[in-house]
Amino acid sequence: MTLMSMHEKLWEMANNLWWSWHPEVNNLFAEIDPIRWSQLDHNPVLLLREFQPEQLEKRAKELVLHSRVNWAYRRWQEYMASTKTWGGTHAGVLGQRPVAYFSAEFGLHESLPIYSGGLGILAGDHLKSASDLGIPLVAVGLFYTQGYFKQSLSPDGWQQEAYTQVEIPTLPLEAAHDKQGQELRISVSTRGGTIYARVWRVNVGRVRLYLLDANVPENSDEDRHLTARLYGGDQRTRIRQEVLLGIGGVRALAALGIQPAVIHMNEGHSAFAGLEVIRARIKEDEVKFDDALRDAANGCVFTTHTPVPAGHDRFNNDLIEEHLGPMRDELQLSHDALMSLGRVQPQDHGEAFCMTVLAFKLSRRANAVSALHGIVSRRMWASLWPWRSDDEIPIGHITNGVHVPTWLAPQMRMLYDRVLPSNWSQRTSDPQMWADFDSVSPGELWETHTTLKNGLITYVRSRQAIVARKNNLPEHVVEELGNVLDPRVLTIGFARRFAPYKRAGLILNKLELLSELINDPERPIQLVFSGKAHPADEPGKRILQEIIHISRDSRFKGKIVFLENYDISRARHLVQGVDVWLNNPRRPLEASGTSGQKVVLNGGLNCSILDGWWAEAYDGSNGFAIGTGRTHVNSDIQDRRDADDLYRVLKEEVIPLYYDRDRDDLPQAWIKRMKRTITTLGWRFNADRMVMDYVRETYVPAAGGLSCETKVR
């Protein structure tokens, strides 16, 4: 292998995110320079830019990496060229005209900061499983040059937000080109002028993700910053982003020569895509609006992700006319007719334009993201179909899942490789395959979990020390923070967006009782929190600040820890290392939740309100339930009731089970529950199963233009 070929092979793999869910390739990059790898957010593009080919060759010889690089490169080439995939058998109709998956954010890896939380992580996992399964799919999003904010804490524990400009050459991006080979530019006209965007391409295994970037010379200064921040700015910024995502995204695909058979709108942010499909149909085939709407809707799929009102974008008349006026002209609609597409009550001129309503009206296949969320959504949006009963509302459900290779710890993967069938990674949706995990020995499973837990605690300590030094705290404080948590103690993790309905502070409702549990000399517990509040969410920030203040109380110091700047890397450590994952939203506001599903794969146990995915997962012996699923109309009473239930389940079930040890210091009953959580939930709540469901129940029927009455159930 020549010097350049060595460099080129690593460079090629670095520019396809396939490497990020294959540990053997990940480890290759890490071994080149472990310290820099960690400092550079595990970004191989950045890492390789620091080495000249001859330097890399020298390093590879020192580490004897040549054969491993060749092996990894061959595996990647075989993966990319393979036609023997699940999708090749089950999604053949999409071969010539793929699915186009639209989302406002994609959480693929920490080195590509175009995500904020669960919606983006779900979208990223969807792409990875679509790639693994060989589903013909392209994706469309926005390129945020400042991403989501970096979180730090002021001395009094108040969240601080900072934004940094990303350097495009340091990311796995390449400019997309049109059919003539020119660097692609698209434009969207508004009443106030035209918005332009370039298009970047990200390779995610076999899937191509196209990201629109408004930072181009053709735009005004205002519009050049349009795609700077994810979920930043005011209502005008939001609608302009969504016009660019939906309308601009469909135009970008057309300019690339991609004609999708299915438009999948992941949440309402991209609902304008349906209008662009209708506009193009009217222009190209000279059909009337109603006919174009009917045809377009047959090929559109919509996934709604939240019952929380703030999650459904609404715009007033003036914003809609300013930004969709030229579109309205081409659709040959009056202003009222256009507004009615986004209203529950079409004739109510005081009702704002809702993106979720538009998405429902432009789709013939719509789904929630868990069984309970399906029930809630049908009730919530029943007014759109007043002639139907609740159970006839055309909103079904496909429960979310997580991408197994991304979230499974390498140590657990080795255990899976030993006890599961040799082709287990291609059969993650097969219940029988997971049943074999029951054969693992208790000691081996517990030892693996203990290793992961020790790794988490080491990671938390190092992050705490880094933050302390960054804040110029005294060295004795740095040393103190570098010794937080005890690996022998039952460790409970809580990490997610700090929205008030997720109730991060529920376990803090009774501090005297919490102190008794944390400082019990025989059976103590400890807590690790992490997560961000939206910059405009003052109540969420106050909850976060309360946790910081309590963590500094002498009773809880070193035993309640907050891990700053939650991201994919921190999430990976937490879900792989905790004993228990705590989730206590105010039912039924958690549409699905996926963080606990990641914990399942690594043998951790969930302790959760019976909401979202857990409402259909818990069987009494594969984790712990808080409450019985009953809800009270008074939220204060509900919170007190749930806090009581949380403390009860901790005191009577979780803690005794964890500390009940045999002569070998093994918690046999706990380990039995760990096995059961993996064997009963691993196959159900993974992204391969989820994407297969989308293919069978929405993509293939939509591509075939089946009856308008078809709905996911």
Phi, psi and omega per residue, in radians:
M1 nan 2.240 -3.135
T2 -1.292 2.925 3.116
L3 -1.019 -0.826 -3.097
M4 -1.169 -0.669 -3.114
S5 -1.143 -0.592 3.070
M6 -1.078 -0.868 -3.138
H7 -1.108 -0.749 -3.086
E8 -1.123 -0.697 -3.130
K9 -1.130 -0.777 3.093
L10 -1.124 -0.699 -3.127
W11 -1.131 -0.733 3.098
E12 -1.040 -0.813 -3.137
M13 -1.160 -0.623 3.137
A14 -1.109 -0.492 -3.097
N15 -1.622 0.257 2.956
N16 -2.322 2.125 -3.028
L17 -1.174 0.054 3.001
W18 -0.887 -0.646 -3.106
W19 -1.022 -0.516 -2.974
S20 -1.221 -0.362 3.090
W21 -1.987 0.418 3.036
H22 -2.225 1.746 -3.012
P23 -0.973 -0.580 -3.103
E24 -1.125 -0.566 3.103
V25 -1.416 -0.725 3.060
N26 -0.925 -0.802 -3.128
N27 -1.132 -0.581 3.092
L28 -1.029 -0.880 3.132
F29 -1.098 -0.719 -3.109
A30 -1.086 -0.669 -3.074
E31 -1.241 -0.419 3.135
I32 -1.032 -0.733 3.069
D33 -2.798 1.561 -3.041
P34 -0.991 -0.685 -3.102
I35 -1.176 -0.864 -3.137
R36 -1.148 -0.622 3.111
W37 -0.985 -0.760 3.118
S38 -1.211 -0.747 -3.112
Q39 -1.159 -0.482 -3.060
L40 -1.675 0.396 3.115
D41 0.989 0.636 3.086
H42 0.965 0.753 -3.101
N43 -1.831 1.836 -3.086
P44 -1.196 -0.482 3.098
V45 -1.106 -0.819 3.091
L46 -1.094 -0.737 -3.106
L47 -1.084 -0.836 -3.086
L48 -1.188 -0.472 3.097
R49 -1.155 -0.310 -3.129
E50 -1.517 -0.077 -3.098
F51 -2.106 2.255 2.902
Q52 -1.294 2.710 -3.120
P53 -0.913 -0.704 -3.123
E54 -1.226 -0.596 3.069
Q55 -1.147 -0.710 3.142
L56 -1.156 -0.688 3.109
E57 -1.081 -0.750 3.122
K58 -1.090 -0.768 -3.137
R59 -1.120 -0.714 -3.138
A60 -1.114 -0.657 3.105
K61 -1.159 -0.724 3.134
E62 -1.061 -0.661 -3.071
L63 -1.695 0.011 -3.114
V64 0.936 1.010 -3.058
L65 -1.736 -0.205 -2.976
H66 -0.985 -0.854 -3.080
S67 -1.163 -0.591 3.129
R68 -1.240 -0.635 3.070
V69 -1.115 -0.779 3.125
N70 -1.083 -0.738 3.135
W71 -1.087 -0.821 -3.129
A72 -1.111 -0.715 -3.130
Y73 -1.119 -0.722 3.101
R74 -1.118 -0.720 3.124
R75 -1.071 -0.703 -3.138
W76 -1.150 -0.766 3.135
Q77 -1.116 -0.704 3.105
E78 -1.114 -0.729 3.112
Y79 -1.035 -0.846 -3.069
M80 -1.169 -0.555 -3.060
A81 -1.575 -0.251 -3.021
S82 -1.111 2.389 3.050
T83 -1.946 -0.062 -3.138
K84 -1.596 1.319 -3.086
T85 -2.168 2.876 3.067
W86 -1.055 -0.727 3.140
G87 -1.131 -0.596 3.110
G88 -1.065 -0.522 3.132
T89 -1.539 -0.684 -2.962
H90 -1.842 -0.195 -3.078
A91 -2.248 0.582 -3.093
G92 -1.023 -0.545 -3.114
V93 -1.107 -0.353 -3.130
L94 -1.592 0.007 -3.022
G95 -1.024 -0.752 -3.113
Q96 -1.581 -0.505 -3.122
R97 -2.278 1.779 -2.959
P98 -1.385 3.107 2.947
V99 -1.386 2.418 3.005
A100 -1.923 1.999 -3.028
Y101 -1.797 1.994 -3.094
F102 -1.814 2.329 3.083
S103 -2.665 2.559 3.132
A104 -1.287 -0.326 3.136
E105 -2.595 2.657 3.109
F106 -2.391 2.058 3.093
G107 -1.724 1.617 -3.074
L108 -1.784 -0.695 -3.132
H109 -2.895 2.675 -3.089
E110 -1.091 -0.391 -3.119
S111 -1.372 -0.159 3.104
L112 -2.083 1.545 -2.930
P113 -1.452 1.174 3.126
I114 -2.081 0.651 -3.116
Y115 -2.498 2.784 3.051
S116 -2.089 -0.645 -3.066
G117 -2.926 -2.438 -2.942
G118 -1.021 -0.714 -3.134
L119 -1.072 -0.755 3.138
G120 -1.203 -0.707 3.127
I121 -1.109 -0.730 3.098
L122 -1.043 -0.774 3.137
A123 -1.110 -0.722 3.109
G124 -1.098 -0.764 3.112
D125 -1.123 -0.612 3.105
H126 -1.055 -0.797 -3.139
L127 -1.119 -0.739 -3.107
K128 -1.125 -0.752 3.117
S129 -1.210 -0.651 3.068
A130 -1.036 -0.677 3.089
S131 -1.138 -0.868 -3.119
D132 -1.048 -0.660 -3.099
L133 -1.445 -0.174 -3.129
G134 1.293 0.636 3.111
I135 -1.466 2.214 3.066
P136 -1.146 1.803 -3.030
L137 -2.600 2.385 2.950
V138 -2.076 2.782 -3.099
A139 -2.272 2.685 -3.099
V140 -2.355 2.311 3.097
G141 -2.626 -2.883 3.100
L142 -2.007 2.565 3.083
F143 -1.720 1.953 -3.096
Y144 -1.641 1.928 -3.028
T145 -1.224 -0.289 3.035
Q146 -2.017 -0.007 3.086
G147 1.057 -2.651 3.011
Y148 -1.616 2.901 -2.987
F149 -1.291 2.696 2.957
K150 -1.540 2.329 -3.064
Q151 -1.750 2.367 2.929
S152 -2.455 3.007 -3.086
L153 -2.104 2.400 3.049
S154 -1.283 2.943 3.126
P155 -0.972 -0.494 3.131
D156 -1.648 0.207 3.028
G157 1.499 0.228 3.135
W158 -1.521 2.378 -3.106
Q159 -1.130 2.325 3.045
Q160 -1.982 2.440 3.125
E161 -1.976 2.365 3.074
A162 -2.335 2.498 3.135
Y163 -2.098 2.395 3.118
T164 -2.196 2.480 -3.141
Q165 -1.320 2.223 3.096
V166 -1.415 2.588 3.110
E167 -1.694 1.990 -3.043
I168 -0.985 -0.704 3.137
P169 -1.095 -0.238 -3.130
T170 -1.614 0.046 -3.075
L171 -2.020 2.747 3.141
P172 -1.383 1.063 -3.117
L173 -2.019 2.617 2.939
E174 -2.471 2.573 -3.121
A175 -1.157 2.390 3.058
A176 -1.463 2.578 -3.118
H177 -2.129 2.572 3.141
D178 -1.371 -3.062 -3.063
K179 -1.157 -0.315 3.096
Q180 -1.625 0.042 3.119
G181 1.487 0.128 3.125
Q182 -1.552 2.619 3.077
E183 -1.038 2.237 -2.952
L184 -1.294 2.315 2.956
R185 -2.227 2.428 3.040
I186 -2.180 2.855 3.139
S187 -2.506 2.650 3.073
V188 -2.328 2.184 -3.124
S189 -1.508 2.445 3.004
T190 -2.226 3.013 3.101
R191 -1.101 -0.477 -3.089
G192 -1.636 0.036 -3.121
G193 2.393 -3.052 -3.056
T194 -1.866 2.396 3.060
I195 -1.772 2.265 -3.137
Y196 -1.947 2.744 3.078
A197 -2.689 2.509 2.920
R198 -1.548 2.969 -3.094
V199 -2.256 2.211 3.054
W200 -1.809 2.655 3.086
R201 -2.039 2.329 3.037
V202 -2.057 2.273 3.117
N203 -1.612 2.092 -3.141
V204 -2.077 1.443 -3.004
G205 1.084 -2.182 3.132
R206 -1.465 -0.168 -3.073
V207 -1.621 2.500 3.060
R208 -1.899 2.236 3.097
L209 -1.904 2.152 -3.136
Y210 -1.861 2.209 -3.063
L211 -2.047 2.207 -3.128
L212 -1.572 2.349 -3.021
D213 -2.246 2.023 -3.090
A214 -1.462 -0.027 -3.111
N215 -1.426 1.274 -3.120
V216 -2.273 2.678 -3.072
P217 -1.052 -0.461 -3.102
E218 -1.163 -0.358 -3.068
N219 -1.534 2.757 2.979
S220 -1.169 2.898 3.110
D221 -1.010 -0.689 3.128
E222 -1.068 -0.821 -3.080
D223 -1.302 -0.406 3.073
R224 -1.125 -0.426 3.104
H225 -1.682 0.106 -3.041
L226 -1.039 -0.728 -3.128
T227 -1.794 0.452 -3.126
A228 -1.201 -0.800 -2.987
R229 -2.196 2.441 3.045
L230 -1.355 2.206 3.123
Y231 0.983 0.630 3.062
G232 -1.920 2.941 3.064
G233 1.451 -3.074 -3.082
D234 -1.674 -2.961 -3.118
Q235 -1.073 -0.623 3.138
R236 -1.161 -0.710 3.069
T237 -1.094 -0.743 -3.100
R238 -1.087 -0.815 -3.104
I239 -1.177 -0.599 3.117
R240 -1.190 -0.656 3.047
Q241 -1.092 -0.726 -3.072
E242 -1.302 -0.539 2.992
V243 -1.098 -0.774 -3.138
L244 -1.143 -0.772 -3.137
L245 -1.090 -0.911 -3.044
G246 -1.330 -1.067 -3.101
I247 -1.219 -0.850 -3.141
G248 -1.106 -0.628 -3.137
G249 -1.122 -0.749 3.103
V250 -1.130 -0.687 3.124
R251 -1.163 -0.626 3.100
A252 -1.099 -0.769 3.116
L253 -1.074 -0.724 3.129
A254 -1.087 -0.732 3.141
A255 -1.159 -0.467 3.100
L256 -1.448 -0.088 -3.108
G257 1.423 0.322 -3.136
I258 -1.731 2.119 3.123
Q259 -1.984 1.624 -3.077
P260 -1.221 2.539 3.033
A261 -1.479 -0.432 -3.066
V262 -2.365 2.355 2.973
I263 -1.862 2.043 3.102
H264 -1.848 1.983 3.127
M265 -1.678 1.888 -3.131
N266 -1.533 1.646 -3.026
E267 1.379 2.849 -2.986
G268 -1.260 -0.172 -3.106
H269 -0.976 -0.513 -3.046
S270 -1.808 0.285 -3.007
A271 -1.130 -0.401 3.107
F272 -1.121 -0.266 3.083
A273 -1.005 -0.683 3.140
G274 -1.095 -0.654 3.099
L275 -1.131 -0.677 3.127
E276 -1.167 -0.647 3.076
V277 -1.089 -0.734 3.124
I278 -1.136 -0.778 3.135
R279 -1.014 -0.799 -3.138
A280 -1.117 -0.650 3.128
R281 -1.138 -0.747 3.110
I282 -1.089 -0.766 -3.101
K283 -1.197 -0.770 -3.029
E284 -1.366 -0.634 -3.023
D285 -1.983 0.008 3.067
E286 0.957 0.763 3.085
V287 -1.738 2.892 3.109
K288 -1.374 2.806 -3.083
F289 -0.973 -0.836 -3.071
D290 -1.069 -0.681 3.117
D291 -1.195 -0.730 3.124
A292 -1.138 -0.682 3.097
L293 -1.066 -0.812 -3.121
R294 -1.067 -0.791 -3.127
D295 -1.161 -0.763 -3.115
A296 -1.141 -0.735 -3.097
A297 -1.084 -0.566 3.114
N298 -1.080 -0.444 -3.129
G299 -1.799 0.165 -3.119
C300 -1.892 2.416 3.092
V301 -2.125 2.374 -3.125
F302 -2.228 2.282 3.059
T303 -1.988 2.099 3.071
T304 -1.694 2.449 -2.943
H305 -2.040 -0.116 -3.078
T306 -2.695 2.500 2.986
P307 -1.589 -0.003 -3.119
V308 -1.341 2.174 -3.068
P309 -0.919 -0.664 -3.103
A310 -1.111 -0.289 -3.137
G311 -1.463 0.043 -3.098
H312 -2.079 1.822 -3.045
D313 -1.116 2.376 3.099
R314 -2.300 2.424 -3.093
F315 -2.270 2.554 -3.122
N316 -1.419 3.032 -3.087
N317 -0.969 -0.803 -3.047
D318 -1.123 -0.733 3.133
L319 -1.134 -0.696 3.122
I320 -1.131 -0.795 -3.119
E321 -1.141 -0.722 3.137
E322 -1.057 -0.712 -2.995
H323 -1.725 -0.413 -3.136
L324 -1.986 0.111 3.127
G325 -0.959 -0.908 3.105
P326 -1.062 -0.647 3.064
M327 -1.106 -0.755 3.130
R328 -1.040 -0.717 3.111
D329 -1.035 -0.785 -3.115
E330 -1.232 -0.518 3.083
L331 -1.366 -0.183 -3.138
Q332 1.046 0.809 3.123
L333 -2.034 2.625 2.982
S334 -1.317 2.885 3.106
H335 -1.046 -0.761 -3.140
D336 -1.109 -0.671 3.140
A337 -1.126 -0.705 3.097
L338 -1.156 -0.818 3.135
M339 -1.029 -0.615 -3.105
S340 -1.111 -0.421 3.115
L341 -1.181 -0.379 3.140
G342 -1.913 0.247 -3.124
R343 -2.005 2.470 3.015
V344 -1.167 -0.768 3.081
Q345 -1.859 1.705 -2.999
P346 -0.958 -0.557 -3.062
Q347 -1.579 -0.019 -3.130
D348 -1.479 1.726 -3.052
H349 -1.238 -0.200 3.089
G350 -1.553 -0.149 -3.114
E351 -1.427 2.362 3.112
A352 -1.267 2.905 3.128
F353 -1.504 2.073 -3.080
C354 -1.849 2.211 -3.116
M355 -1.134 -0.599 3.119
T356 -1.140 -0.732 3.108
V357 -1.086 -0.784 3.097
L358 -1.000 -0.783 -3.123
A359 -1.077 -0.744 3.093
F360 -1.068 -0.742 -3.072
K361 -1.264 -0.385 -3.131
L362 -1.720 0.115 -3.098
S363 -2.216 2.528 3.032
R364 -1.803 -0.090 3.090
R365 -2.315 2.018 -3.094
A366 -2.310 2.504 -3.124
N367 -2.507 2.584 2.928
A368 -1.518 -3.096 -2.989
V369 -2.051 0.274 2.939
S370 -2.867 2.915 -3.121
A371 -1.102 -0.802 3.135
L372 -1.133 -0.712 3.108
H373 -1.087 -0.572 3.064
G374 -1.072 -0.782 3.110
I375 -1.081 -0.812 -3.130
V376 -1.086 -0.747 -3.099
S377 -1.166 -0.689 3.119
R378 -1.103 -0.662 3.082
R379 -1.236 -0.721 -3.048
M380 -1.126 -0.657 -3.052
W381 -1.927 0.319 -3.095
A382 -1.035 -0.499 -3.107
S383 -1.137 -0.290 3.066
L384 -1.255 -0.369 -3.141
W385 -2.286 1.162 -3.003
P386 -1.114 -0.289 -3.132
W387 -1.511 0.010 -3.091
R388 -2.026 2.646 2.998
S389 -1.355 2.894 -3.075
D390 -0.954 -0.742 -3.064
D391 -1.329 -0.071 3.085
E392 -1.777 -0.074 3.140
I393 -1.104 2.276 -3.030
P394 -1.384 0.978 3.017
I395 -2.229 1.963 3.109
G396 -1.733 -2.654 3.079
H397 -2.620 2.511 2.906
I398 -2.258 1.956 -3.047
T399 -1.216 2.382 -3.138
N400 -1.069 2.749 3.038
G401 -2.539 2.988 -3.091
V402 -2.076 2.664 -3.097
H403 -1.359 1.929 -2.998
V404 -0.989 -0.894 -3.088
P405 -1.084 -0.483 -3.134
T406 -1.242 -0.696 -2.956
W407 -1.826 -0.132 3.134
L408 -1.409 2.207 3.122
A409 -1.132 2.505 3.128
P410 -0.948 -0.648 3.132
Q411 -1.150 -0.689 3.088
M412 -1.226 -0.613 3.090
R413 -1.033 -0.716 3.106
M414 -1.082 -0.680 3.103
L415 -1.145 -0.763 3.092
Y416 -1.039 -0.773 -3.117
D417 -1.042 -0.573 -3.071
R418 -1.391 -0.647 -2.996
V419 -1.841 -0.309 3.136
L420 -1.695 2.852 3.102
P421 -0.977 2.698 -3.019
S422 -1.046 -0.508 -3.125
N423 -1.781 0.510 -3.023
W424 -1.024 -0.608 -3.067
S425 -1.189 -0.306 3.055
Q426 -1.662 0.047 -3.069
R427 -2.287 0.606 -3.020
T428 -1.191 -0.272 3.111
S429 -1.646 0.116 -3.102
D430 -1.666 1.955 -3.109
P431 -1.041 -0.650 -3.092
Q432 -1.133 -0.618 3.126
M433 -1.095 -0.733 -3.116
W434 -1.208 -0.436 -3.120
A435 -1.026 -0.472 -3.128
D436 -1.145 -0.322 -3.124
F437 -1.141 -0.364 -3.139
D438 -1.091 -0.311 -3.097
S439 -1.403 -0.166 -3.116
V440 -1.132 2.507 -3.124
S441 -1.298 2.482 -3.135
P442 -0.965 -0.729 -3.106
G443 -1.118 -0.701 -3.123
E444 -1.193 -0.724 3.125
L445 -1.129 -0.763 -3.116
W446 -1.171 -0.676 3.113
E447 -1.109 -0.712 3.112
T448 -1.113 -0.785 3.130
H449 -1.099 -0.717 -3.133
T450 -1.095 -0.678 3.087
T451 -1.070 -0.765 3.130
L452 -1.157 -0.682 3.129
K453 -1.136 -0.759 3.085
N454 -1.057 -0.667 3.105
G455 -1.117 -0.703 3.100
L456 -1.088 -0.814 -3.094
I457 -1.136 -0.692 3.068
T458 -1.059 -0.738 3.141
Y459 -1.122 -0.817 -3.134
V460 -1.057 -0.776 3.140
R461 -1.056 -0.761 -3.114
S462 -1.145 -0.706 3.125
R463 -1.151 -0.705 3.121
Q464 -1.086 -0.730 -3.141
A465 -1.171 -0.686 3.125
I466 -1.088 -0.809 3.138
V467 -1.100 -0.713 -3.136
A468 -1.085 -0.765 3.129
R469 -1.167 -0.672 3.122
K470 -1.076 -0.578 3.131
N471 -1.572 0.161 3.081
N472 1.015 0.672 3.086
L473 -1.348 2.710 3.137
P474 -1.009 2.660 -3.054
E475 -1.092 -0.567 3.123
H476 -1.179 -0.516 3.072
V477 -1.249 -0.724 3.091
V478 -1.014 -0.798 3.140
E479 -1.108 -0.684 3.125
E480 -1.107 -0.782 -3.137
L481 -1.209 -0.429 3.103
G482 -1.364 0.063 3.132
N483 -2.225 0.409 3.130
V484 -1.241 2.748 3.079
L485 1.173 2.689 -3.116
D486 -2.224 2.114 -3.080
P487 -1.106 -0.266 3.139
R488 -1.499 -0.179 -2.998
V489 -1.679 2.507 3.054
L490 -0.963 2.081 -3.025
T491 -1.933 2.130 -3.105
I492 -1.925 2.282 -3.139
G493 -1.938 2.478 3.030
F494 -2.418 1.959 -3.112
A495 -2.566 2.107 3.126
R496 -3.117 -3.127 3.081
R497 -1.062 2.409 -3.085
F498 -1.551 0.958 2.999
A499 -1.367 2.473 -3.071
P500 -0.960 -0.638 -3.083
Y501 -1.188 -0.305 3.101
K502 -1.403 -0.217 2.962
R503 0.916 0.989 3.117
A504 -1.014 -0.525 -3.086
G505 -1.599 0.198 -3.078
L506 -1.045 -0.691 -3.101
I507 -1.254 -0.181 -3.135
L508 -1.672 0.105 -3.072
N509 -1.113 -0.490 -3.089
K510 -2.259 1.513 -2.988
L511 -1.159 -0.591 3.130
E512 -1.128 -0.760 3.126
L513 -1.195 -0.680 3.098
L514 -1.091 -0.708 3.113
S515 -1.066 -0.691 3.103
E516 -1.067 -0.729 -3.115
L517 -1.222 -0.740 -3.077
I518 -1.242 -0.606 -3.052
N519 -1.823 0.249 3.065
D520 -1.035 2.180 -3.064
P521 -1.179 -0.397 -3.091
E522 -1.791 -0.665 -3.025
R523 -2.389 1.181 -3.087
P524 -1.389 2.888 3.002
I525 -2.235 2.861 3.033
Q526 -2.520 2.700 -2.994
L527 -2.188 2.403 3.010
V528 -2.096 2.104 3.091
F529 -1.899 2.617 2.972
S530 -2.776 2.700 3.115
G531 2.575 2.844 -3.137
K532 -2.070 2.549 2.941
A533 -1.686 2.503 3.077
H534 -0.989 2.488 -3.106
P535 -0.930 -0.501 -3.129
A536 -1.665 0.058 -3.058
D537 -1.670 1.504 -3.129
E538 -1.098 -0.776 3.101
P539 -1.041 -0.694 3.100
G540 -1.105 -0.691 3.110
K541 -1.139 -0.628 3.131
R542 -1.179 -0.648 3.074
I543 -1.085 -0.780 3.130
L544 -1.066 -0.777 -3.133
Q545 -1.091 -0.672 3.114
E546 -1.060 -0.728 3.117
I547 -1.096 -0.723 3.121
I548 -1.083 -0.794 -3.134
H549 -1.076 -0.749 -3.136
I550 -1.159 -0.632 -3.141
S551 -1.141 -0.352 3.137
R552 -1.613 -0.131 3.070
D553 -1.111 2.432 -3.082
S554 -1.011 -0.486 3.137
R555 -1.224 -0.426 -2.982
F556 -2.090 -0.005 -3.052
K557 -1.063 2.225 -3.122
G558 1.392 -0.075 -3.103
K559 -2.052 -0.349 2.909
I560 -2.073 2.087 -3.024
V561 -2.203 2.399 3.024
F562 -1.918 2.181 -3.132
L563 -1.688 1.992 -3.055
E564 -1.216 2.744 2.938
N565 1.011 0.986 -3.139
Y566 -0.947 2.267 3.079
D567 -2.649 -3.024 -3.079
I568 -1.069 -0.701 -3.124
S569 -1.094 -0.818 3.130
R570 -1.154 -0.684 3.094
A571 -1.042 -0.721 -3.120
R572 -1.045 -0.797 3.129
H573 -1.117 -0.736 -3.083
L574 -1.171 -0.863 -3.064
V575 -1.204 -0.385 3.141
Q576 -1.513 -0.352 -2.973
G577 -2.026 -0.246 -3.079
V578 -1.316 2.730 2.992
D579 -1.376 -0.744 -3.060
V580 -2.339 2.386 3.065
W581 -1.847 2.109 -3.077
L582 -1.696 2.290 3.111
N583 -2.478 1.988 -3.073
N584 -2.360 1.048 3.097
P585 -1.223 2.908 3.050
R586 -1.455 1.827 -3.104
R587 -1.032 2.420 0.103
P588 -1.909 0.824 -3.023
L589 -1.525 -0.189 3.080
E590 -1.558 1.770 -3.041
A591 -1.005 -0.830 3.111
S592 -2.501 -1.172 -3.003
G593 1.451 2.349 3.111
T594 -2.249 -0.186 -3.097
S595 -1.072 -0.705 3.124
G596 -1.150 -0.465 3.086
Q597 -1.197 -0.581 3.085
K598 -1.170 -0.651 3.109
V599 -1.103 -0.712 3.131
V600 -0.907 -0.826 -3.064
L601 -1.045 -0.495 -3.064
N602 -1.777 0.184 3.029
G603 1.536 0.026 3.059
G604 -1.306 2.785 -3.129
L605 -1.892 2.465 3.106
N606 -1.572 2.414 2.966
C607 -2.173 1.842 -2.900
S608 -2.523 2.657 2.882
I609 -1.044 2.564 3.130
L610 -1.375 1.275 -3.117
D611 -2.367 2.807 3.106
G612 0.980 -2.410 -3.080
W613 -1.139 -0.549 -3.068
W614 -1.166 -0.468 3.122
A615 -1.107 -0.460 3.121
E616 -1.871 0.036 -3.086
A617 -1.844 -0.657 -3.000
Y618 -1.234 2.262 -3.140
D619 -2.119 0.135 3.120
G620 1.726 -0.289 -3.107
S621 -2.416 0.203 3.114
N622 -2.077 0.462 -3.139
G623 2.712 -2.692 -3.108
F624 -2.383 2.528 3.139
A625 -1.971 2.402 3.035
I626 -1.711 1.972 -3.132
G627 1.391 -2.983 -3.070
T628 -2.041 0.046 -3.088
G629 1.686 -0.075 3.093
R630 -1.285 2.534 3.104
T631 -2.193 2.681 3.138
H632 -2.002 2.524 -3.113
V633 -1.172 -0.437 3.116
N634 -1.621 2.020 -3.044
S635 -1.155 -0.563 3.111
D636 -1.129 -0.752 3.089
I637 -1.131 -0.711 3.111
Q638 -1.055 -0.765 -3.138
D639 -1.103 -0.758 3.126
R640 -1.119 -0.740 3.140
R641 -1.099 -0.776 -3.118
D642 -1.197 -0.619 3.088
A643 -1.112 -0.739 3.095
D644 -1.047 -0.770 -3.137
D645 -1.150 -0.656 3.118
L646 -1.081 -0.845 3.127
Y647 -1.117 -0.651 3.130
R648 -1.097 -0.831 -3.079
V649 -1.185 -0.562 3.069
L650 -1.153 -0.842 -3.066
K651 -1.244 -0.677 -3.001
E652 -1.673 -0.400 -3.061
E653 -2.109 -1.033 -2.977
V654 -1.133 -0.997 -3.038
I655 -1.116 -0.842 3.126
P656 -1.039 -0.687 -3.104
L657 -1.161 -0.678 -3.104
Y658 -1.186 -0.678 -3.044
Y659 -1.641 0.048 3.074
D660 -1.429 1.744 -3.004
R661 -1.976 2.661 3.040
D662 -1.610 -2.986 -3.066
R663 -1.123 -0.373 3.105
D664 -1.638 0.201 -3.125
D665 1.124 0.549 3.096
L666 -1.811 2.256 3.064
P667 -1.432 1.442 -2.962
Q668 -1.007 -0.744 -3.126
A669 -1.175 -0.629 3.102
W670 -1.142 -0.785 -3.133
I671 -1.108 -0.653 3.080
K672 -1.045 -0.691 3.119
R673 -1.226 -0.614 3.058
M674 -1.040 -0.801 3.124
K675 -1.065 -0.752 -3.091
R676 -1.152 -0.658 3.139
T677 -1.099 -0.659 -3.141
I678 -1.262 -0.786 -3.058
T679 -1.260 -0.539 -3.101
T680 -1.628 -0.384 -3.035
L681 -1.999 -0.400 -3.093
G682 -0.993 -0.733 -3.089
W683 -1.330 -0.489 -3.035
R684 -1.465 -0.598 -2.954
F685 -2.009 0.794 3.032
N686 -2.066 2.752 -2.993
A687 -1.216 -0.461 3.071
D688 -1.070 -0.814 3.099
R689 -1.070 -0.743 -3.129
M690 -1.054 -0.855 -3.112
V691 -1.165 -0.661 3.046
M692 -1.013 -0.721 3.099
D693 -1.080 -0.760 3.109
Y694 -1.077 -0.708 -3.137
V695 -1.098 -0.896 -3.062
R696 -1.184 -0.739 -2.917
E697 -1.713 -0.294 3.133
T698 -2.281 -0.918 -2.996
Y699 -1.124 -0.929 -3.108
V700 -1.126 -0.798 3.074
P701 -1.068 -0.692 -3.139
A702 -1.155 -0.698 3.128
A703 -1.138 -0.509 3.139
G704 -1.567 -0.048 3.102
G705 1.095 0.823 -3.135
L706 -1.284 -3.119 -3.039
S707 -0.918 2.535 3.086
C708 -1.066 -0.337 -3.080
E709 -1.454 -0.164 -3.140
T710 -1.037 2.372 3.089
K711 -2.582 2.635 3.136
V712 -1.302 2.351 3.079
R713 -2.285 nan nan
